[in-house]
Amino acid sequence: MSALQERPVARTGAGDPPVRPGRQRRAPSGAAIAGSASRAGVFLLSVLTGLVVWELVARHFGPSLVASPRETWDGAVQLVRDGMIWEAIGASTYRIMVGWALGLAVGAPLGLLMGRVRLIRMFFEPYIEFFRFIPPIAFVTLAVIWFGLGDTSKIVLIFYTSVFIVTINTMSGAIATDENKLRAASSLGANRLQVLTSVVLPSTVPYIVTGARLAMGNSFLTIVAAEMVGAEHGLGALIWTSRNFGRIDWTFVAIILLGVLGFTIDRLLRLVTRPLARYKVKF
């Protein structure tokens, strides 16, 4: 008898080719479909409840204080026809994404080094602890003076509000790395760079993702103030223009767009980072 044996095969019917057993794709179960439908139903119910409450509040206070859902919709249609709404969304999104990406690109490596190299942490920590308590709104005027009314001043402010959050979260993750893993890697002959990239970085990924999400939220807080002070386009500028023209419906449109845009970007960020689940990234 040969030492090699063929794997068992199964036939699905007369004349059909043999099918080897293996992992087969499963169709969505009834429980999974029911769960998705239930979540969608709860989401829809939540939105409808919010609209009803909004309508009741608008009727109570009147259109001079609170725009109703219908008035807000009419204002949004007008802004779409004028092209203002797309211009505002594009300008704010561009500034937020560029400033946030720069903050992430600088904050993650810096936090990683600060968490593992004591000398670097001692050098940068006084600056981190000093500037992170100064809100970016305090630098709006200086940013406009130094960088002008264009996109650069807003991007710098978004970078400022993002980099400290990412740095501190990344540093915390690097410091919290399991010492047993570090000793095991060192005993196997790994140098400091290899330990940093193969042990510290993977364990820090959840902290980096959390810092990135928090920084994105702060970016939306900063962009409104920055655009209200010195910008011709953007959602913050739209809020300021609405105030000057007494259009409270436009103000509601801009506020809702900020929430929708932030919600969408956060969901996209969660989708992009889903492959990082192997590093224990959870939402």
Backbone as CSV, one residue per row, in Angstrom:
resi,resn,N_x,N_y,N_z,CA_x,CA_y,CA_z,C_x,C_y,C_z
1,MET,0.853,-1.195,0.000,0.000,0.000,0.000,0.883,1.237,0.000
2,SER,0.520,2.171,-0.848,1.302,3.405,-0.921,1.086,4.227,0.332
3,ALA,2.147,4.951,0.717,2.045,5.799,1.915,1.199,7.021,1.661
4,LEU,1.063,7.394,0.401,0.247,8.550,0.053,-1.156,8.092,-0.257
5,GLN,-2.118,8.705,0.344,-3.516,8.371,0.121,-4.235,9.579,-0.445
6,GLU,-5.140,9.300,-1.317,-5.922,10.379,-1.903,-6.970,10.851,-0.916
7,ARG,-7.228,12.135,-0.989,-8.289,12.693,-0.160,-9.634,12.224,-0.658
8,PRO,-10.587,11.972,0.218,-11.909,11.513,-0.229,-12.595,12.564,-1.067
9,VAL,-13.341,12.097,-2.045,-14.073,12.995,-2.919,-15.552,12.691,-2.787
10,ALA,-16.348,13.629,-3.171,-17.800,13.456,-3.131,-18.360,13.806,-4.486
11,ARG,-19.388,13.090,-4.863,-20.035,13.346,-6.147,-21.441,13.876,-5.876
12,THR,-21.787,14.862,-6.656,-23.093,15.496,-6.453,-24.201,14.828,-7.235
13,GLY,-23.854,13.978,-8.186,-24.875,13.312,-8.969,-24.246,12.517,-10.086
14,ALA,-25.045,11.808,-10.831,-24.524,10.980,-11.906,-23.907,11.846,-12.977
15,GLY,-22.669,11.518,-13.334,-21.992,12.244,-14.390,-21.358,13.534,-13.939
16,ASP,-21.592,13.963,-12.692,-20.999,15.205,-12.209,-19.550,14.979,-11.836
17,PRO,-18.706,15.976,-12.026,-17.301,15.821,-11.645,-17.176,15.731,-10.135
18,PRO,-16.142,15.052,-9.640,-15.963,14.929,-8.197,-15.697,16.288,-7.563
19,VAL,-16.222,16.467,-6.393,-16.030,17.695,-5.644,-15.311,17.373,-4.353
20,ARG,-14.158,17.983,-4.156,-13.397,17.737,-2.932,-14.001,18.536,-1.792
21,PRO,-14.041,17.921,-0.610,-14.593,18.655,0.533,-13.696,19.812,0.908
22,GLY,-14.260,20.869,1.314,-13.492,22.056,1.706,-14.426,23.088,2.278
23,ARG,-13.837,24.254,2.545,-14.633,25.332,3.126,-15.524,25.940,2.050
24,GLN,-16.783,25.976,2.324,-17.750,26.515,1.379,-18.311,27.826,1.917
25,ARG,-18.635,28.688,0.983,-19.211,29.973,1.373,-20.634,29.763,1.854
26,ARG,-20.904,30.299,3.004,-22.236,30.140,3.578,-23.121,31.320,3.212
27,ALA,-24.332,31.013,2.909,-25.296,32.076,2.635,-25.688,32.741,3.948
28,PRO,-26.034,34.000,3.892,-26.451,34.684,5.123,-27.605,33.955,5.794
29,SER,-27.468,33.718,7.078,-28.506,33.011,7.816,-29.693,33.930,8.066
30,GLY,-30.796,33.304,8.440,-31.984,34.095,8.728,-31.782,35.015,9.910
31,ALA,-30.996,34.554,10.893,-30.734,35.387,12.068,-29.943,36.633,11.694
32,ALA,-28.951,36.466,10.762,-28.147,37.615,10.346,-28.993,38.627,9.589
33,ILE,-29.860,38.137,8.704,-30.733,39.038,7.945,-31.690,39.758,8.886
34,ALA,-32.227,39.005,9.838,-33.151,39.626,10.803,-32.438,40.664,11.647
35,GLY,-31.170,40.377,12.022,-30.412,41.350,12.804,-30.149,42.623,12.029
36,SER,-29.811,42.498,10.740,-29.579,43.683,9.910,-30.862,44.486,9.742
37,ALA,-31.965,43.800,9.519,-33.248,44.494,9.375,-33.637,45.197,10.669
38,SER,-33.334,44.553,11.803,-33.659,45.162,13.094,-32.846,46.438,13.326
39,ARG,-31.546,46.396,12.992,-30.716,47.593,13.150,-31.196,48.717,12.243
40,ALA,-31.539,48.366,10.999,-32.039,49.382,10.073,-33.348,49.977,10.579
41,GLY,-34.213,49.129,11.144,-35.475,49.630,11.668,-35.288,50.557,12.854
42,VAL,-34.357,50.200,13.748,-34.088,51.063,14.899,-33.494,52.390,14.452
43,PHE,-32.595,52.343,13.457,-32.001,53.571,12.936,-33.068,54.474,12.328
44,LEU,-33.962,53.882,11.531,-35.032,54.664,10.909,-35.961,55.256,11.958
45,LEU,-36.286,54.465,12.973,-37.146,54.960,14.050,-36.478,56.112,14.792
46,SER,-35.177,56.007,15.016,-34.450,57.077,15.699,-34.487,58.368,14.890
47,VAL,-34.287,58.266,13.565,-34.310,59.451,12.706,-35.691,60.084,12.701
48,LEU,-36.726,59.272,12.566,-38.092,59.795,12.549,-38.446,60.459,13.879
49,THR,-38.008,59.868,14.985,-38.264,60.473,16.298,-37.585,61.832,16.409
50,GLY,-36.353,61.909,15.919,-35.646,63.183,15.948,-36.328,64.246,15.118
51,LEU,-36.860,63.863,13.955,-37.567,64.827,13.106,-38.845,65.321,13.769
52,VAL,-39.555,64.408,14.432,-40.788,64.808,15.114,-40.484,65.790,16.247
53,VAL,-39.474,65.475,17.042,-39.095,66.366,18.141,-38.644,67.718,17.593
54,TRP,-37.876,67.686,16.518,-37.413,68.926,15.883,-38.597,69.785,15.430
55,GLU,-39.583,69.156,14.803,-40.766,69.884,14.324,-41.537,70.493,15.493
56,LEU,-41.680,69.760,16.568,-42.398,70.276,17.735,-41.667,71.461,18.358
57,VAL,-40.344,71.362,18.455,-39.557,72.465,19.016,-39.666,73.697,18.121
58,ALA,-39.613,73.485,16.784,-39.709,74.605,15.850,-41.068,75.294,15.959
59,ARG,-42.127,74.524,16.112,-43.458,75.123,16.251,-43.597,75.896,17.555
60,HIS,-42.934,75.425,18.588,-43.039,76.084,19.892,-42.307,77.426,19.909
61,PHE,-41.083,77.459,19.352,-40.262,78.668,19.424,-40.457,79.592,18.227
62,GLY,-40.964,79.080,17.117,-41.198,79.927,15.961,-40.012,79.971,15.005
63,PRO,-40.246,80.379,13.756,-39.195,80.350,12.721,-38.076,81.345,12.961
64,SER,-38.290,82.322,13.813,-37.216,83.294,14.069,-36.109,82.720,14.940
65,LEU,-36.414,81.641,15.659,-35.414,81.026,16.534,-34.996,79.636,16.065
66,VAL,-35.946,78.859,15.585,-35.663,77.484,15.172,-36.324,77.234,13.823
67,ALA,-35.512,76.877,12.840,-36.059,76.542,11.524,-36.627,75.133,11.556
68,SER,-37.784,74.954,10.983,-38.417,73.635,10.952,-37.722,72.745,9.924
69,PRO,-37.978,71.428,9.964,-37.388,70.545,8.954,-37.726,70.967,7.520
70,ARG,-38.960,71.401,7.289,-39.353,71.818,5.935,-38.595,73.083,5.525
71,GLU,-38.491,74.058,6.425,-37.772,75.291,6.108,-36.287,75.008,5.866
72,THR,-35.725,74.092,6.655,-34.320,73.724,6.460,-34.124,73.046,5.117
73,TRP,-35.077,72.202,4.733,-34.997,71.530,3.437,-35.079,72.539,2.295
74,ASP,-35.987,73.495,2.407,-36.102,74.523,1.374,-34.814,75.352,1.279
75,GLY,-34.225,75.672,2.431,-32.954,76.403,2.413,-31.844,75.600,1.772
76,ALA,-31.828,74.276,2.041,-30.810,73.419,1.436,-30.972,73.361,-0.079
77,VAL,-32.225,73.278,-0.547,-32.481,73.257,-1.991,-31.990,74.546,-2.645
78,GLN,-32.228,75.663,-1.991,-31.772,76.946,-2.526,-30.243,76.999,-2.602
79,LEU,-29.573,76.501,-1.564,-28.110,76.507,-1.549,-27.547,75.567,-2.611
80,VAL,-28.229,74.462,-2.854,-27.784,73.533,-3.899,-27.912,74.184,-5.266
81,ARG,-29.011,74.861,-5.501,-29.212,75.525,-6.797,-28.191,76.623,-7.030
82,ASP,-27.823,77.323,-5.961,-26.818,78.389,-6.088,-25.385,77.849,-6.166
83,GLY,-25.203,76.579,-5.846,-23.866,75.987,-5.870,-23.048,76.251,-4.621
84,MET,-23.610,76.957,-3.648,-22.866,77.295,-2.436,-22.597,76.076,-1.567
85,ILE,-23.530,75.155,-1.547,-23.426,74.047,-0.618,-22.285,73.103,-0.983
86,TRP,-22.137,72.823,-2.294,-21.061,71.917,-2.717,-19.706,72.570,-2.548
87,GLU,-19.644,73.861,-2.787,-18.403,74.591,-2.606,-17.991,74.586,-1.128
88,ALA,-18.956,74.754,-0.243,-18.667,74.759,1.189,-18.213,73.385,1.667
89,ILE,-18.914,72.343,1.230,-18.543,70.983,1.634,-17.154,70.625,1.119
90,GLY,-16.880,70.942,-0.133,-15.572,70.623,-0.705,-14.433,71.334,0.005
91,ALA,-14.622,72.627,0.298,-13.561,73.396,0.953,-13.283,72.867,2.355
92,SER,-14.322,72.628,3.141,-14.133,72.147,4.510,-13.551,70.741,4.533
93,THR,-14.038,69.876,3.660,-13.527,68.496,3.631,-12.057,68.467,3.267
94,TYR,-11.663,69.249,2.286,-10.255,69.291,1.877,-9.368,69.750,3.033
95,ARG,-9.749,70.817,3.691,-8.927,71.343,4.791,-8.843,70.356,5.944
96,ILE,-9.960,69.726,6.275,-9.967,68.771,7.383,-9.095,67.569,7.064
97,MET,-9.245,66.999,5.892,-8.518,65.773,5.557,-7.020,66.010,5.456
98,VAL,-6.615,67.119,4.860,-5.177,67.388,4.731,-4.549,67.654,6.093
99,GLY,-5.179,68.519,6.896,-4.631,68.808,8.216,-4.623,67.597,9.116
100,TRP,-5.700,66.807,9.078,-5.774,65.594,9.895,-4.730,64.576,9.460
101,ALA,-4.551,64.387,8.167,-3.559,63.433,7.675,-2.136,63.845,8.074
102,LEU,-1.850,65.133,8.014,-0.532,65.605,8.442,-0.331,65.375,9.940
103,GLY,-1.372,65.635,10.726,-1.273,65.386,12.159,-1.046,63.916,12.475
104,LEU,-1.705,63.040,11.718,-1.522,61.605,11.910,-0.125,61.159,11.480
105,ALA,0.355,61.710,10.365,1.668,61.326,9.846,2.801,61.753,10.774
106,VAL,2.614,62.862,11.478,3.638,63.336,12.410,3.424,62.762,13.804
107,GLY,2.178,62.721,14.259,1.896,62.317,15.630,2.160,60.852,15.910
108,ALA,1.848,59.956,14.966,2.036,58.525,15.216,3.516,58.157,15.381
109,PRO,4.389,58.528,14.445,5.814,58.200,14.656,6.404,58.882,15.885
110,LEU,6.022,60.135,16.128,6.554,60.844,17.283,6.100,60.178,18.579
111,GLY,4.838,59.811,18.666,4.344,59.133,19.861,4.990,57.783,20.064
112,LEU,5.269,57.083,18.970,5.930,55.784,19.051,7.341,55.930,19.626
113,LEU,8.066,56.920,19.157,9.421,57.156,19.653,9.404,57.662,21.095
114,MET,8.465,58.542,21.413,8.384,59.048,22.775,8.034,57.945,23.766
115,GLY,7.270,56.967,23.317,6.878,55.884,24.212,7.993,54.905,24.511
116,ARG,8.983,54.800,23.599,10.027,53.786,23.776,11.413,54.365,24.014
117,VAL,11.632,55.620,23.682,12.955,56.233,23.877,12.794,57.340,24.914
118,ARG,13.342,57.107,26.080,13.136,58.024,27.197,13.693,59.411,26.911
119,LEU,14.831,59.494,26.236,15.447,60.793,25.953,14.543,61.636,25.056
120,ILE,13.944,61.017,24.046,13.032,61.737,23.154,11.798,62.183,23.913
121,ARG,11.286,61.329,24.790,10.112,61.706,25.576,10.432,62.885,26.502
122,MET,11.569,62.875,27.129,11.957,63.966,28.025,12.117,65.277,27.257
123,PHE,12.557,65.192,25.991,12.782,66.405,25.206,11.456,67.012,24.733
124,PHE,10.547,66.179,24.235,9.319,66.703,23.626,8.168,66.854,24.613
125,GLU,8.199,66.164,25.727,7.055,66.183,26.632,6.705,67.573,27.153
126,PRO,7.674,68.436,27.502,7.274,69.777,27.954,6.479,70.555,26.911
127,TYR,6.849,70.439,25.642,6.126,71.138,24.586,4.728,70.539,24.387
128,ILE,4.647,69.196,24.435,3.352,68.539,24.281,2.406,68.961,25.402
129,GLU,2.897,68.920,26.629,2.059,69.243,27.782,1.701,70.728,27.836
130,PHE,2.529,71.568,27.233,2.234,73.006,27.231,1.212,73.361,26.156
131,PHE,1.467,72.967,24.917,0.632,73.422,23.810,-0.696,72.690,23.729
132,ARG,-0.802,71.488,24.256,-2.072,70.763,24.112,-3.186,71.383,24.948
133,PHE,-2.839,72.241,25.892,-3.861,72.911,26.688,-4.258,74.267,26.096
134,ILE,-3.607,74.671,25.024,-3.974,75.918,24.359,-4.879,75.566,23.177
135,PRO,-6.128,75.986,23.190,-7.045,75.606,22.108,-6.617,76.239,20.787
136,PRO,-6.856,75.549,19.689,-6.473,76.105,18.384,-7.195,77.404,18.057
137,ILE,-8.371,77.624,18.662,-9.094,78.868,18.413,-8.256,80.073,18.827
138,ALA,-7.395,79.890,19.846,-6.557,80.996,20.303,-5.550,81.425,19.245
139,PHE,-5.247,80.545,18.298,-4.256,80.848,17.270,-4.886,81.245,15.937
140,VAL,-6.213,81.369,15.900,-6.875,81.673,14.628,-6.364,82.984,14.049
141,THR,-6.335,84.026,14.856,-5.895,85.337,14.367,-4.449,85.290,13.899
142,LEU,-3.581,84.647,14.674,-2.175,84.545,14.294,-2.014,83.724,13.015
143,ALA,-2.796,82.656,12.896,-2.698,81.825,11.701,-3.081,82.608,10.451
144,VAL,-4.107,83.448,10.560,-4.517,84.267,9.419,-3.435,85.292,9.079
145,ILE,-2.825,85.891,10.108,-1.764,86.874,9.877,-0.537,86.218,9.253
146,TRP,-0.170,85.043,9.762,1.049,84.381,9.295,0.870,83.699,7.940
147,PHE,-0.290,83.063,7.716,-0.468,82.221,6.527,-1.547,82.734,5.579
148,GLY,-2.204,83.829,5.912,-3.187,84.403,5.005,-4.561,83.784,5.169
149,LEU,-5.482,84.222,4.309,-6.871,83.791,4.370,-7.140,82.525,3.569
150,GLY,-6.127,81.955,2.943,-6.333,80.770,2.121,-6.439,79.501,2.940
151,ASP,-6.237,78.375,2.263,-6.374,77.069,2.914,-5.264,76.794,3.917
152,THR,-4.089,77.378,3.710,-2.937,77.029,4.553,-3.193,77.296,6.023
153,SER,-3.765,78.435,6.345,-4.006,78.768,7.752,-4.961,77.769,8.397
154,LYS,-5.987,77.330,7.680,-6.927,76.358,8.240,-6.290,74.985,8.380
155,ILE,-5.480,74.595,7.404,-4.804,73.300,7.469,-3.831,73.268,8.641
156,VAL,-3.131,74.363,8.870,-2.199,74.430,10.001,-2.943,74.272,11.318
157,LEU,-4.097,74.907,11.447,-4.873,74.787,12.679,-5.410,73.374,12.870
158,ILE,-5.837,72.728,11.791,-6.295,71.342,11.888,-5.132,70.441,12.279
159,PHE,-3.979,70.667,11.701,-2.785,69.905,12.085,-2.477,70.088,13.565
160,TYR,-2.588,71.320,14.030,-2.290,71.626,15.424,-3.237,70.876,16.363
161,THR,-4.512,70.836,16.021,-5.469,70.177,16.906,-5.399,68.659,16.812
162,SER,-4.791,68.123,15.743,-4.731,66.673,15.545,-3.459,66.051,16.111
163,VAL,-2.342,66.716,15.944,-1.056,66.082,16.206,-0.894,65.721,17.674
164,PHE,-1.366,66.542,18.598,-1.168,66.249,20.018,-2.012,65.058,20.468
165,ILE,-3.239,64.965,19.961,-4.107,63.841,20.328,-3.511,62.529,19.845
166,VAL,-3.060,62.496,18.603,-2.472,61.276,18.055,-1.178,60.930,18.783
167,THR,-0.368,61.928,19.074,0.910,61.687,19.746,0.696,61.074,21.125
168,ILE,-0.196,61.652,21.910,-0.412,61.173,23.278,-1.002,59.769,23.283
169,ASN,-1.962,59.492,22.404,-2.542,58.151,22.347,-1.516,57.122,21.901
170,THR,-0.721,57.457,20.902,0.301,56.531,20.431,1.356,56.292,21.501
171,MET,1.767,57.331,22.178,2.754,57.187,23.250,2.221,56.283,24.364
172,SER,0.951,56.434,24.716,0.357,55.583,25.742,0.373,54.123,25.319
173,GLY,0.062,53.868,24.047,0.094,52.492,23.563,1.489,51.912,23.555
174,ALA,2.476,52.717,23.176,3.855,52.228,23.159,4.353,51.920,24.565
175,ILE,3.987,52.758,25.528,4.408,52.520,26.908,3.733,51.271,27.480
176,ALA,2.498,51.001,27.040,1.733,49.867,27.573,2.075,48.538,26.918
177,THR,3.052,48.501,26.034,3.421,47.251,25.373,3.862,46.213,26.402
178,ASP,3.442,44.989,26.217,3.754,43.905,27.146,5.273,43.700,27.233
179,GLU,5.806,43.801,28.439,7.248,43.652,28.634,7.726,42.242,28.303
180,ASN,6.877,41.250,28.500,7.276,39.877,28.175,7.550,39.720,26.685
181,LYS,6.736,40.376,25.865,6.971,40.319,24.418,8.269,41.020,24.046
182,LEU,8.554,42.132,24.720,9.795,42.860,24.447,11.002,42.023,24.819
183,ARG,10.954,41.342,25.972,12.073,40.498,26.396,12.238,39.310,25.456
184,ALA,11.108,38.735,25.022,11.186,37.593,24.111,11.829,37.994,22.790
185,ALA,11.443,39.148,22.267,12.036,39.605,21.009,13.520,39.897,21.176
186,SER,13.902,40.496,22.286,15.314,40.801,22.524,16.128,39.525,22.695
187,SER,15.565,38.537,23.380,16.288,37.278,23.583,16.489,36.511,22.285
188,LEU,15.613,36.773,21.287,15.752,36.128,19.981,16.696,36.879,19.056
189,GLY,17.303,37.951,19.571,18.310,38.670,18.797,17.808,39.880,18.047
190,ALA,16.578,40.320,18.303,16.048,41.490,17.600,16.695,42.760,18.144
191,ASN,17.073,43.663,17.227,17.632,44.940,17.675,16.500,45.901,18.017
192,ARG,16.844,47.115,18.430,15.832,48.063,18.904,14.855,48.451,17.795
193,LEU,15.367,48.602,16.577,14.481,48.959,15.472,13.522,47.818,15.155
194,GLN,14.027,46.602,15.179,13.168,45.452,14.913,12.121,45.273,16.006
195,VAL,12.505,45.498,17.247,11.542,45.423,18.346,10.461,46.490,18.178
196,LEU,10.879,47.679,17.747,9.937,48.781,17.577,8.916,48.485,16.484
197,THR,9.394,47.920,15.366,8.515,47.701,14.220,7.711,46.404,14.308
198,SER,8.260,45.377,14.946,7.599,44.070,14.960,6.831,43.783,16.246
199,VAL,7.119,44.490,17.323,6.444,44.232,18.595,5.662,45.461,19.061
200,VAL,6.353,46.598,19.166,5.719,47.793,19.722,4.645,48.335,18.783
201,LEU,4.979,48.469,17.505,4.020,49.048,16.555,2.722,48.250,16.457
202,PRO,2.766,46.911,16.294,1.497,46.169,16.224,0.636,46.324,17.478
203,SER,1.262,46.365,18.660,0.475,46.505,19.886,-0.060,47.920,20.067
204,THR,0.499,48.879,19.317,0.086,50.273,19.451,-0.997,50.648,18.448
205,VAL,-1.246,49.815,17.468,-2.205,50.138,16.409,-3.574,50.542,16.954
206,PRO,-4.172,49.815,17.938,-5.482,50.260,18.450,-5.447,51.666,19.034
207,TYR,-4.353,52.023,19.678,-4.230,53.365,20.252,-4.125,54.423,19.147
208,ILE,-3.414,54.092,18.074,-3.278,55.028,16.956,-4.643,55.276,16.301
209,VAL,-5.407,54.195,16.098,-6.722,54.335,15.479,-7.646,55.166,16.360
210,THR,-7.610,54.918,17.665,-8.432,55.710,18.581,-8.030,57.183,18.554
211,GLY,-6.730,57.442,18.568,-6.260,58.818,18.487,-6.667,59.491,17.191
212,ALA,-6.639,58.736,16.097,-7.023,59.292,14.799,-8.500,59.668,14.790
213,ARG,-9.345,58.843,15.375,-10.777,59.147,15.412,-11.069,60.353,16.300
214,LEU,-10.402,60.427,17.447,-10.585,61.584,18.322,-10.083,62.858,17.649
215,ALA,-8.968,62.750,16.947,-8.427,63.918,16.251,-9.369,64.387,15.144
216,MET,-10.042,63.450,14.490,-10.997,63.829,13.452,-12.146,64.632,14.053
217,GLY,-12.638,64.221,15.216,-13.697,64.976,15.872,-13.263,66.385,16.231
218,ASN,-12.050,66.521,16.757,-11.541,67.854,17.093,-11.303,68.703,15.852
219,SER,-11.011,68.054,14.734,-10.800,68.798,13.493,-12.070,69.518,13.069
220,PHE,-13.219,68.883,13.269,-14.485,69.528,12.924,-14.760,70.706,13.850
221,LEU,-14.380,70.578,15.119,-14.561,71.700,16.040,-13.713,72.894,15.627
222,THR,-12.524,72.607,15.140,-11.587,73.682,14.799,-11.932,74.350,13.481
223,ILE,-12.368,73.564,12.497,-12.569,74.118,11.164,-13.689,75.159,11.168
224,VAL,-14.711,74.971,12.008,-15.817,75.931,12.048,-15.329,77.287,12.521
225,ALA,-14.573,77.286,13.630,-14.069,78.557,14.159,-13.105,79.212,13.181
226,ALA,-12.239,78.413,12.564,-11.253,78.966,11.631,-11.929,79.581,10.413
227,GLU,-12.960,78.929,9.874,-13.624,79.436,8.681,-14.544,80.613,8.996
228,MET,-15.062,80.661,10.205,-15.905,81.790,10.563,-15.096,83.078,10.668
229,VAL,-13.833,82.952,11.081,-12.996,84.145,11.254,-12.404,84.607,9.931
230,GLY,-11.873,83.682,9.161,-11.173,84.107,7.945,-11.290,83.134,6.801
231,ALA,-12.455,83.061,6.153,-12.626,82.195,4.986,-13.815,82.671,4.181
232,GLU,-13.713,82.546,2.873,-14.829,82.904,2.010,-15.728,81.707,1.727
233,HIS,-15.152,80.507,1.822,-15.905,79.297,1.530,-15.679,78.292,2.650
234,GLY,-16.646,77.399,2.810,-16.570,76.395,3.856,-17.842,76.419,4.691
235,LEU,-18.061,75.364,5.462,-19.277,75.279,6.268,-19.270,76.309,7.392
236,GLY,-18.100,76.579,7.963,-18.013,77.628,8.970,-18.320,78.994,8.389
237,ALA,-17.805,79.246,7.193,-18.101,80.513,6.513,-19.579,80.613,6.162
238,LEU,-20.201,79.475,5.838,-21.632,79.482,5.533,-22.443,79.851,6.774
239,ILE,-22.042,79.360,7.929,-22.729,79.727,9.170,-22.602,81.224,9.425
240,TRP,-21.418,81.766,9.180,-21.213,83.203,9.388,-22.019,84.027,8.391
241,THR,-22.068,83.582,7.144,-22.865,84.276,6.129,-24.345,84.227,6.476
242,SER,-24.796,83.087,6.987,-26.199,82.962,7.386,-26.541,83.954,8.477
243,ARG,-25.620,84.154,9.395,-25.849,85.127,10.468,-25.978,86.537,9.896
244,ASN,-25.090,86.890,8.966,-25.113,88.240,8.397,-26.389,88.519,7.608
245,PHE,-26.933,87.481,6.965,-28.141,87.657,6.169,-29.421,87.314,6.940
246,GLY,-29.264,86.916,8.189,-30.435,86.566,8.979,-31.153,85.325,8.485
247,ARG,-30.408,84.381,7.880,-31.001,83.156,7.353,-30.749,82.012,8.335
248,ILE,-31.646,81.855,9.279,-31.454,80.805,10.271,-31.601,79.423,9.644
249,ASP,-32.346,79.330,8.541,-32.479,78.041,7.863,-31.147,77.606,7.270
250,TRP,-30.360,78.539,6.734,-29.036,78.206,6.234,-28.117,77.745,7.365
251,THR,-28.283,78.364,8.531,-27.484,77.940,9.682,-27.774,76.492,10.034
252,PHE,-29.044,76.130,10.024,-29.409,74.743,10.316,-28.871,73.800,9.238
253,VAL,-28.895,74.233,8.002,-28.363,73.403,6.916,-26.880,73.135,7.146
254,ALA,-26.100,74.165,7.479,-24.664,74.004,7.698,-24.382,73.104,8.891
255,ILE,-25.154,73.261,9.971,-24.955,72.431,11.156,-25.237,70.963,10.846
256,ILE,-26.332,70.712,10.132,-26.667,69.334,9.776,-25.606,68.737,8.861
257,LEU,-25.122,69.533,7.925,-24.089,69.038,7.022,-22.818,68.690,7.775
258,LEU,-22.467,69.472,8.789,-21.293,69.143,9.604,-21.464,67.779,10.270
259,GLY,-22.661,67.537,10.823,-22.908,66.251,11.461,-22.891,65.095,10.477
260,VAL,-23.521,65.289,9.329,-23.562,64.228,8.311,-22.161,63.953,7.767
261,LEU,-21.403,65.013,7.525,-20.053,64.836,6.998,-19.162,64.123,8.011
262,GLY,-19.252,64.527,9.276,-18.460,63.856,10.302,-18.857,62.403,10.471
263,PHE,-20.153,62.127,10.466,-20.653,60.749,10.573,-20.138,59.900,9.418
264,THR,-20.181,60.450,8.214,-19.740,59.704,7.030,-18.248,59.424,7.074
265,ILE,-17.453,60.428,7.411,-16.000,60.244,7.450,-15.606,59.229,8.525
266,ASP,-16.288,59.289,9.681,-15.979,58.335,10.743,-16.308,56.909,10.316
267,ARG,-17.434,56.728,9.614,-17.795,55.393,9.138,-16.800,54.913,8.087
268,LEU,-16.343,55.804,7.222,-15.333,55.422,6.237,-14.025,55.051,6.917
269,LEU,-13.677,55.782,7.969,-12.456,55.459,8.711,-12.565,54.090,9.357
270,ARG,-13.721,53.783,9.893,-13.924,52.454,10.472,-13.851,51.371,9.403
271,LEU,-14.367,51.655,8.223,-14.331,50.679,7.138,-12.898,50.452,6.664
272,VAL,-12.135,51.543,6.549,-10.752,51.429,6.085,-9.891,50.660,7.088
273,THR,-10.147,50.867,8.373,-9.331,50.216,9.405,-9.857,48.836,9.794
274,ARG,-10.879,48.344,9.120,-11.402,47.020,9.445,-10.362,45.915,9.275
275,PRO,-9.484,45.957,8.258,-8.448,44.917,8.171,-7.491,44.892,9.358
276,LEU,-7.488,45.939,10.177,-6.608,45.980,11.346,-7.206,45.247,12.537
277,ALA,-8.296,44.511,12.324,-8.922,43.774,13.423,-7.969,42.740,14.016
278,ARG,-7.025,42.260,13.229,-6.060,41.282,13.754,-5.143,41.906,14.799
279,TYR,-5.077,43.246,14.825,-4.308,43.946,15.853,-5.200,44.363,17.023
280,LYS,-6.370,43.738,17.146,-7.319,43.994,18.241,-7.932,45.392,18.170
281,VAL,-8.116,45.889,16.958,-8.832,47.144,16.777,-10.318,46.835,16.797
282,LYS,-11.045,47.422,17.738,-12.472,47.169,17.896,-13.217,48.492,17.914
283,PHE,-14.457,48.454,17.410,-15.323,49.625,17.402,-16.616,49.316,18.129
